[in-house]
Amino acid sequence: MHFDKIELYFQYSLMLVRGVLCQLVHFKVPKLLFMGRGARIYGFSHLRFRQPMKLGNHSTIDLRFTNKVVIGSHFVLGDFSTMRASGSQKFKCQKLLIGNHVTFGPYSCIGGGFGLSIGNDVMAGPYVSIHPENHIFRDLNTPIRKQGINGVGIKIGSDIWIGTKATILDGARVADGSIIAAGALVVGSFPPLSILGGLPARVLKKRGSESPVVRPEGGA
Ligand SMILES: CC(C)(COP(=O)(O)OP(=O)(O)OC[C@H]1O[C@@H](n2cnc3c(N)ncnc32)[C@H](O)[C@@H]1OP(=O)(O)O)[C@@H](O)C(=O)NCCC(=O)NCCS
Protein backbone atom coordinates (compact mmCIF):
# COMPACT_ATOMS: atom_id res chain seq x y z
CA MET A 1 0.00 0.00 0.00
CA HIS A 2 2.80 2.36 1.04
CA PHE A 3 4.73 1.51 -2.11
CA ASP A 4 1.67 2.39 -4.21
CA LYS A 5 1.67 5.88 -2.71
CA ILE A 6 5.40 6.38 -3.34
CA GLU A 7 4.97 5.18 -6.92
CA LEU A 8 2.05 7.58 -7.42
CA TYR A 9 3.98 10.58 -6.04
CA PHE A 10 6.97 9.67 -8.19
CA GLN A 11 4.76 9.38 -11.27
CA TYR A 12 3.13 12.77 -10.59
CA SER A 13 6.52 14.39 -9.90
CA LEU A 14 7.79 13.19 -13.27
CA MET A 15 4.61 14.47 -14.95
CA LEU A 16 5.07 17.84 -13.27
CA VAL A 17 8.69 18.06 -14.42
CA ARG A 18 7.54 17.43 -18.01
CA GLY A 19 4.80 20.05 -17.65
CA VAL A 20 7.13 22.69 -16.24
CA LEU A 21 9.74 22.02 -18.93
CA CYS A 22 7.09 22.25 -21.65
CA GLN A 23 5.92 25.63 -20.34
CA LEU A 24 9.46 26.99 -19.99
CA VAL A 25 10.22 25.98 -23.58
CA HIS A 26 7.17 28.02 -24.61
CA PHE A 27 8.24 31.01 -22.47
CA LYS A 28 5.27 30.57 -20.11
CA VAL A 29 5.33 31.18 -16.37
CA PRO A 30 4.99 27.59 -15.11
CA LYS A 31 1.70 26.50 -13.58
CA LEU A 32 0.70 23.09 -12.25
CA LEU A 33 0.63 21.18 -15.51
CA PHE A 34 1.11 17.42 -15.29
CA MET A 35 2.14 15.77 -18.55
CA GLY A 36 2.35 12.03 -19.06
CA ARG A 37 4.85 10.21 -21.23
CA GLY A 38 4.61 11.34 -24.84
CA ALA A 39 1.97 14.03 -24.10
CA ARG A 40 2.13 16.95 -26.52
CA ILE A 41 0.71 20.46 -26.78
CA TYR A 42 0.82 22.16 -30.19
CA GLY A 43 -0.13 25.83 -30.53
CA PHE A 44 0.55 26.49 -26.85
CA SER A 45 0.39 30.25 -27.43
CA HIS A 46 -3.41 29.98 -27.95
CA LEU A 47 -3.99 28.16 -24.69
CA ARG A 48 -5.27 29.86 -21.54
CA PHE A 49 -5.69 27.38 -18.71
CA ARG A 50 -6.22 27.40 -14.99
CA GLN A 51 -4.13 25.04 -12.90
CA PRO A 52 -3.95 22.20 -12.29
CA MET A 53 -4.25 20.43 -15.61
CA LYS A 54 -3.34 16.81 -16.34
CA LEU A 55 -2.57 15.34 -19.75
CA GLY A 56 -2.36 11.55 -19.85
CA ASN A 57 0.29 9.45 -21.53
CA HIS A 58 0.51 10.01 -25.29
CA SER A 59 -2.35 12.51 -25.25
CA THR A 60 -2.29 15.46 -27.62
CA ILE A 61 -3.73 18.95 -27.49
CA ASP A 62 -3.46 20.60 -30.89
CA LEU A 63 -4.53 24.24 -30.95
CA ARG A 64 -2.86 25.58 -34.07
CA PHE A 65 -5.09 27.81 -36.22
CA THR A 66 -7.58 28.40 -33.41
CA ASN A 67 -9.40 31.57 -32.37
CA LYS A 68 -9.58 31.15 -28.61
CA VAL A 69 -9.12 28.31 -26.16
CA VAL A 70 -9.85 28.62 -22.45
CA ILE A 71 -9.66 25.60 -20.16
CA GLY A 72 -10.69 25.75 -16.50
CA SER A 73 -8.99 24.19 -13.49
CA HIS A 74 -8.70 20.43 -12.87
CA PHE A 75 -8.96 19.53 -16.56
CA VAL A 76 -7.93 15.94 -17.29
CA LEU A 77 -7.33 14.47 -20.72
CA GLY A 78 -7.00 10.67 -20.57
CA ASP A 79 -4.22 8.53 -21.98
CA PHE A 80 -4.08 8.39 -25.79
CA SER A 81 -6.76 11.09 -26.11
CA THR A 82 -6.72 13.93 -28.60
CA MET A 83 -8.17 17.38 -28.35
CA ARG A 84 -7.86 18.85 -31.79
CA ALA A 85 -9.10 22.40 -32.12
CA SER A 86 -6.80 23.06 -34.98
CA GLY A 87 -8.03 24.19 -38.36
CA SER A 88 -5.78 25.04 -41.25
CA GLN A 89 -4.31 28.12 -42.84
CA LYS A 90 -7.71 28.64 -44.54
CA PHE A 91 -9.96 27.80 -41.60
CA LYS A 92 -9.57 28.87 -37.99
CA CYS A 93 -11.35 26.81 -35.37
CA GLN A 94 -13.95 28.69 -33.34
CA LYS A 95 -13.88 29.17 -29.59
CA LEU A 96 -13.20 26.21 -27.35
CA LEU A 97 -14.37 27.01 -23.83
CA ILE A 98 -14.08 24.41 -21.10
CA GLY A 99 -15.11 24.98 -17.48
CA ASN A 100 -13.65 23.71 -14.22
CA HIS A 101 -13.42 20.03 -13.27
CA VAL A 102 -13.87 18.58 -16.75
CA THR A 103 -12.34 15.13 -17.27
CA PHE A 104 -12.08 12.82 -20.27
CA GLY A 105 -11.19 9.15 -20.05
CA PRO A 106 -8.63 7.41 -22.27
CA TYR A 107 -8.92 7.28 -26.06
CA SER A 108 -11.26 10.26 -26.30
CA CYS A 109 -11.40 12.45 -29.37
CA ILE A 110 -12.49 16.07 -28.95
CA GLY A 111 -12.76 18.38 -31.92
CA GLY A 112 -12.95 22.17 -31.93
CA GLY A 113 -14.38 22.80 -35.42
CA PHE A 114 -17.20 25.32 -35.27
CA GLY A 115 -16.97 25.83 -31.53
CA LEU A 116 -17.33 23.77 -28.41
CA SER A 117 -18.37 24.90 -24.96
CA ILE A 118 -18.43 22.65 -21.94
CA GLY A 119 -19.59 23.84 -18.51
CA ASN A 120 -18.28 22.85 -15.08
CA ASP A 121 -18.19 19.40 -13.47
CA VAL A 122 -18.36 17.25 -16.58
CA MET A 123 -17.06 13.66 -16.44
CA ALA A 124 -16.59 11.79 -19.69
CA GLY A 125 -15.66 8.11 -19.78
CA PRO A 126 -13.29 6.35 -22.19
CA TYR A 127 -13.64 6.54 -25.99
CA VAL A 128 -15.90 9.60 -26.00
CA SER A 129 -16.02 11.51 -29.31
CA ILE A 130 -17.13 15.10 -29.85
CA HIS A 131 -17.28 16.48 -33.41
CA PRO A 132 -18.50 20.05 -33.89
CA GLU A 133 -18.28 19.98 -37.70
CA ASN A 134 -19.57 18.14 -40.76
CA HIS A 135 -18.23 17.66 -44.26
CA ILE A 136 -20.34 19.21 -47.00
CA PHE A 137 -21.44 16.56 -49.51
CA ARG A 138 -24.15 18.27 -51.63
CA ASP A 139 -22.22 18.41 -54.91
CA LEU A 140 -22.17 15.00 -56.59
CA ASN A 141 -19.47 16.03 -59.07
CA THR A 142 -16.86 17.06 -56.53
CA PRO A 143 -15.10 14.78 -54.09
CA ILE A 144 -16.43 15.30 -50.58
CA ARG A 145 -12.96 16.13 -49.35
CA LYS A 146 -12.94 19.22 -51.60
CA GLN A 147 -16.37 20.55 -50.61
CA GLY A 148 -15.38 22.06 -47.31
CA ILE A 149 -16.95 21.82 -43.90
CA ASN A 150 -19.79 23.49 -42.04
CA GLY A 151 -21.26 23.48 -38.56
CA VAL A 152 -22.80 25.41 -35.72
CA GLY A 153 -20.83 24.03 -32.78
CA ILE A 154 -21.71 22.00 -29.70
CA LYS A 155 -22.82 23.12 -26.25
CA ILE A 156 -22.54 20.84 -23.25
CA GLY A 157 -23.79 22.24 -19.94
CA SER A 158 -22.62 21.68 -16.37
CA ASP A 159 -22.85 18.68 -14.04
CA ILE A 160 -22.96 16.09 -16.79
CA TRP A 161 -21.81 12.49 -16.96
CA ILE A 162 -20.93 11.19 -20.42
CA GLY A 163 -20.77 7.39 -20.63
CA THR A 164 -18.16 5.45 -22.50
CA LYS A 165 -18.21 5.45 -26.30
CA ALA A 166 -20.78 8.25 -26.52
CA THR A 167 -20.51 10.29 -29.70
CA ILE A 168 -21.71 13.90 -29.79
CA LEU A 169 -22.28 15.48 -33.19
CA ASP A 170 -22.43 19.06 -34.44
CA GLY A 171 -25.44 21.08 -33.30
CA ALA A 172 -25.93 19.06 -30.11
CA ARG A 173 -27.11 20.94 -27.03
CA VAL A 174 -26.93 18.96 -23.81
CA ALA A 175 -28.38 20.88 -20.86
CA ASP A 176 -27.26 20.95 -17.22
CA GLY A 177 -27.55 17.90 -15.04
CA SER A 178 -27.87 15.41 -17.90
CA ILE A 179 -26.43 11.94 -18.33
CA ILE A 180 -25.40 10.51 -21.68
CA ALA A 181 -25.59 6.72 -21.64
CA ALA A 182 -22.79 4.50 -22.88
CA GLY A 183 -22.72 4.26 -26.68
CA ALA A 184 -25.24 7.09 -27.26
CA LEU A 185 -25.18 9.07 -30.49
CA VAL A 186 -26.20 12.58 -29.54
CA VAL A 187 -27.72 14.90 -32.17
CA GLY A 188 -30.15 17.74 -31.44
CA SER A 189 -31.14 19.56 -28.25
CA PHE A 190 -32.23 18.09 -24.96
CA PRO A 191 -33.70 19.61 -21.78
CA PRO A 192 -31.93 19.67 -18.40
CA LEU A 193 -31.72 16.52 -16.26
CA SER A 194 -32.23 14.20 -19.25
CA ILE A 195 -30.81 10.70 -19.30
CA LEU A 196 -30.04 10.19 -22.98
CA GLY A 197 -29.26 6.96 -24.73
CA GLY A 198 -29.53 5.08 -27.99
CA LEU A 199 -28.71 5.65 -31.62
CA PRO A 200 -29.75 8.38 -32.24
CA ALA A 201 -30.12 9.34 -28.59
CA ARG A 202 -33.55 9.95 -27.09
CA VAL A 203 -34.54 10.80 -23.54
CA LEU A 204 -34.61 7.44 -21.74
CA LYS A 205 -35.86 9.10 -18.60
CA LYS A 206 -35.52 12.24 -16.51
CA ARG A 207 -33.26 12.45 -13.50
CA GLY A 208 -35.30 12.82 -10.37
CA SER A 209 -37.99 10.48 -11.65
CA GLU A 210 -36.04 7.44 -10.37
CA SER A 211 -36.86 5.73 -7.07
CA PRO A 212 -34.94 7.09 -4.04
CA VAL A 213 -31.22 6.33 -3.99
CA VAL A 214 -30.20 3.42 -1.78
CA ARG A 215 -26.50 3.66 -1.09
CA PRO A 216 -24.63 0.33 -0.88
CA GLU A 217 -22.73 -0.16 2.39
CA GLY A 218 -19.48 -1.32 0.84
CA GLY A 219 -17.86 -1.00 -2.58
CA ALA A 220 -18.37 -3.48 -5.41
C1 LIG B 1 -27.65 5.31 -18.59
C2 LIG B 1 -27.16 4.49 -17.42
C3 LIG B 1 -26.48 5.41 -16.41
C4 LIG B 1 -28.28 3.68 -16.79
O1 LIG B 1 -29.09 4.42 -16.01
P1 LIG B 1 -30.25 3.68 -15.19
O2 LIG B 1 -31.04 4.74 -14.56
O3 LIG B 1 -29.68 2.65 -14.28
O4 LIG B 1 -31.07 2.99 -16.37
P2 LIG B 1 -31.81 1.60 -16.43
O5 LIG B 1 -30.82 0.50 -16.34
O6 LIG B 1 -32.92 1.64 -15.43
O7 LIG B 1 -32.42 1.64 -17.89
C5 LIG B 1 -33.45 2.52 -18.26
C6 LIG B 1 -33.76 2.28 -19.71
O8 LIG B 1 -32.66 2.79 -20.48
C7 LIG B 1 -32.12 1.75 -21.30
N1 LIG B 1 -30.66 1.94 -21.33
C8 LIG B 1 -29.80 1.87 -20.30
N2 LIG B 1 -28.56 2.12 -20.71
C9 LIG B 1 -28.63 2.33 -22.04
C10 LIG B 1 -27.67 2.62 -23.02
N3 LIG B 1 -26.37 2.74 -22.71
N4 LIG B 1 -28.09 2.79 -24.29
C11 LIG B 1 -29.40 2.67 -24.60
N5 LIG B 1 -30.37 2.39 -23.70
C12 LIG B 1 -29.98 2.22 -22.44
C13 LIG B 1 -32.52 0.46 -20.62
O9 LIG B 1 -32.54 -0.60 -21.54
C14 LIG B 1 -33.87 0.81 -20.10
O10 LIG B 1 -34.80 0.73 -21.14
P3 LIG B 1 -36.33 0.24 -20.87
O11 LIG B 1 -36.91 1.26 -19.93
O12 LIG B 1 -36.95 0.28 -22.24
O13 LIG B 1 -36.20 -1.09 -20.28
C15 LIG B 1 -26.18 3.37 -17.84
O14 LIG B 1 -26.88 2.39 -18.61
C16 LIG B 1 -25.00 3.83 -18.61
O15 LIG B 1 -25.00 3.93 -19.84
N6 LIG B 1 -23.90 4.10 -17.86
C17 LIG B 1 -22.66 4.51 -18.41
C18 LIG B 1 -21.55 3.61 -17.87
C19 LIG B 1 -20.20 4.01 -18.34
O16 LIG B 1 -20.02 4.42 -19.47
N7 LIG B 1 -19.23 3.88 -17.44
C20 LIG B 1 -17.86 4.17 -17.74
C21 LIG B 1 -17.58 5.60 -17.87
S1 LIG B 1 -17.47 6.51 -16.39
PDBQT file of the ligand as one rigid body, heavy atoms in Angstrom, charges set to zero:
ROOT
HETATM    1  C1  LIG A 301     -27.651   5.305 -18.587  1.00  0.00    +0.000 C 
HETATM    2  C2  LIG A 301     -27.156   4.493 -17.423  1.00  0.00    +0.000 C 
HETATM    3  C3  LIG A 301     -26.484   5.415 -16.412  1.00  0.00    +0.000 C 
HETATM    4  C4  LIG A 301     -28.277   3.679 -16.786  1.00  0.00    +0.000 C 
HETATM    5  O1  LIG A 301     -29.092   4.418 -16.012  1.00  0.00    +0.000 OA
HETATM    6  P1  LIG A 301     -30.253   3.679 -15.189  1.00  0.00    +0.000 P 
HETATM    7  O2  LIG A 301     -31.040   4.743 -14.563  1.00  0.00    +0.000 OA
HETATM    8  O3  LIG A 301     -29.684   2.647 -14.284  1.00  0.00    +0.000 OA
HETATM    9  O4  LIG A 301     -31.071   2.993 -16.373  1.00  0.00    +0.000 OA
HETATM   10  P2  LIG A 301     -31.814   1.603 -16.430  1.00  0.00    +0.000 P 
HETATM   11  O5  LIG A 301     -30.819   0.501 -16.344  1.00  0.00    +0.000 OA
HETATM   12  O6  LIG A 301     -32.919   1.639 -15.429  1.00  0.00    +0.000 OA
HETATM   13  O7  LIG A 301     -32.418   1.641 -17.894  1.00  0.00    +0.000 OA
HETATM   14  C5  LIG A 301     -33.445   2.519 -18.257  1.00  0.00    +0.000 C 
HETATM   15  C6  LIG A 301     -33.756   2.280 -19.713  1.00  0.00    +0.000 C 
HETATM   16  O8  LIG A 301     -32.663   2.791 -20.484  1.00  0.00    +0.000 OA
HETATM   17  C7  LIG A 301     -32.115   1.752 -21.298  1.00  0.00    +0.000 C 
HETATM   18  N1  LIG A 301     -30.664   1.940 -21.329  1.00  0.00    +0.000 N 
HETATM   19  C8  LIG A 301     -29.795   1.875 -20.301  1.00  0.00    +0.000 A 
HETATM   20  N2  LIG A 301     -28.555   2.119 -20.712  1.00  0.00    +0.000 NA
HETATM   21  C9  LIG A 301     -28.634   2.328 -22.035  1.00  0.00    +0.000 A 
HETATM   22  C10 LIG A 301     -27.674   2.617 -23.021  1.00  0.00    +0.000 A 
HETATM   23  N3  LIG A 301     -26.365   2.740 -22.712  1.00  0.00    +0.000 N 
HETATM   24  N4  LIG A 301     -28.094   2.792 -24.289  1.00  0.00    +0.000 NA
HETATM   25  C11 LIG A 301     -29.402   2.666 -24.602  1.00  0.00    +0.000 A 
HETATM   26  N5  LIG A 301     -30.370   2.391 -23.705  1.00  0.00    +0.000 NA
HETATM   27  C12 LIG A 301     -29.979   2.217 -22.440  1.00  0.00    +0.000 A 
HETATM   28  C13 LIG A 301     -32.519   0.459 -20.615  1.00  0.00    +0.000 C 
HETATM   29  O9  LIG A 301     -32.538  -0.596 -21.535  1.00  0.00    +0.000 OA
HETATM   30  C14 LIG A 301     -33.872   0.811 -20.096  1.00  0.00    +0.000 C 
HETATM   31  O10 LIG A 301     -34.803   0.733 -21.140  1.00  0.00    +0.000 OA
HETATM   32  P3  LIG A 301     -36.333   0.241 -20.871  1.00  0.00    +0.000 P 
HETATM   33  O11 LIG A 301     -36.909   1.259 -19.934  1.00  0.00    +0.000 OA
HETATM   34  O12 LIG A 301     -36.947   0.277 -22.236  1.00  0.00    +0.000 OA
HETATM   35  O13 LIG A 301     -36.201  -1.093 -20.277  1.00  0.00    +0.000 OA
HETATM   36  C15 LIG A 301     -26.185   3.372 -17.837  1.00  0.00    +0.000 C 
HETATM   37  O14 LIG A 301     -26.883   2.387 -18.610  1.00  0.00    +0.000 OA
HETATM   38  C16 LIG A 301     -25.002   3.833 -18.614  1.00  0.00    +0.000 C 
HETATM   39  O15 LIG A 301     -25.005   3.932 -19.839  1.00  0.00    +0.000 OA
HETATM   40  N6  LIG A 301     -23.896   4.098 -17.859  1.00  0.00    +0.000 N 
HETATM   41  C17 LIG A 301     -22.658   4.511 -18.412  1.00  0.00    +0.000 C 
HETATM   42  C18 LIG A 301     -21.552   3.605 -17.871  1.00  0.00    +0.000 C 
HETATM   43  C19 LIG A 301     -20.200   4.013 -18.339  1.00  0.00    +0.000 C 
HETATM   44  O16 LIG A 301     -20.022   4.416 -19.469  1.00  0.00    +0.000 OA
HETATM   45  N7  LIG A 301     -19.235   3.884 -17.442  1.00  0.00    +0.000 N 
HETATM   46  C20 LIG A 301     -17.855   4.168 -17.736  1.00  0.00    +0.000 C 
HETATM   47  C21 LIG A 301     -17.582   5.604 -17.874  1.00  0.00    +0.000 C 
HETATM   48  S1  LIG A 301     -17.466   6.506 -16.392  1.00  0.00    +0.000 SA
ENDROOT
TORSDOF 0
